[in-house]
Amino acid sequence: MEGILFDIQPFALHDGPGIRTTIFLKGCPLRCQWCSNPESFLKRSNLSYNREKCIACFSCVRVCETGALFELSDVLVVQHDLCNACGKCIDECPEDALKLYGYRESARNIVNEVLKDKAYFDNSGGGITLSGGEPLMQPDFTMEILKESKKAGLHTCIETCGFAAEAEYEKILPLVDMFLFDYKAGGSEKHRLLTKQPNELILENLEFLNTSMANIVLRCPIVPGVNDTLEHFKAITKLSHDLDQITEVELMPYHNYGEHKYEQIGLSEPALGIPAATEEQEDQWYADLAKLGCKNLKKQI
């Protein structure tokens, strides 16, 4: 079975225990204002154009069959909505100013690639992590990767935003050793404002995984001036006490590494307009949660 992914990252150290290989699948139901992987939004390949690398040779324009690329006043213009992701322009570009995010691959080939680092997994307690995007936007493909991983004796993690049908979590439950479950904001309207989706389904799935005795790491992205509030920290603390299967609460301080990607793939940049979290802010958030009595608290290093 094939699906679509946009990256394979070996030697990942923050996506579950030990040294891991993280598979980034395409497609996400949320639109978080701070997302650093906007190339994950769509379930199809999409074109990226790095203006700084372009030498305006317009070789790409000559092979584009859809009119997505054209010259205007000696400047290359990209109409992303017209692109069919054929890749011909990329082959013609001499400076790698154009690239595609997203390619098709089989579950078996992915796991075979991951297995090249099995010695590192065995020595560190690592394995494979499925991320995205949201892996359950491609539920059958995700299931197949997990099956192949288990056949190969790999420890499995899945990073999920929680916004998927409960039945999909039930299907993969026997094949997942650890759920890295994102908790972004308390309160449905606040969550909708920040991610374009409410959070009732997310909380229901978190409760389902807890009652199903899953191993859960609650991952909490904290964004300065957005969700670093006492109210949100109290909600995180309450979950850490109410749900026995949360073995770790992990703070994930905001960074702005992905800001440049938005323009390159034809999206408006998020309107946060804030710098990355400082070390002092991170220390304060950790101290505030510890003071509230948050259980199993861990700050990402």
Buried (B, 14 or more C-beta within 10 A) or exposed (E): EBBBBBBBEEEBBEBBBBBBBBBBBBBBBBBBBBBBBBBBBBBEBBBBBBEEEBEEBBEBBEBBEEEBBBEEEEEBEBBBEEBEBBBBBBEBBEEEBBBBBBBEBBBBEBBEBBBEBBEBBBEBEBBBBBBBBBBBBBBEBBBBBBBBBBEBEBBBBBBBBBBBEBEBBEBBBEBBBBBBBBBBBBEBEBBEEBBEBBBEBBBEBBBBBBEBEBBBBBBBBBBBEBBBBEEBBBBBBBBBEEBEBBBBBBBBBBBBEBBEBBBBBBBEBBEBEBEEBEEEBBEEBBEBBEEBEBBEBBBEE
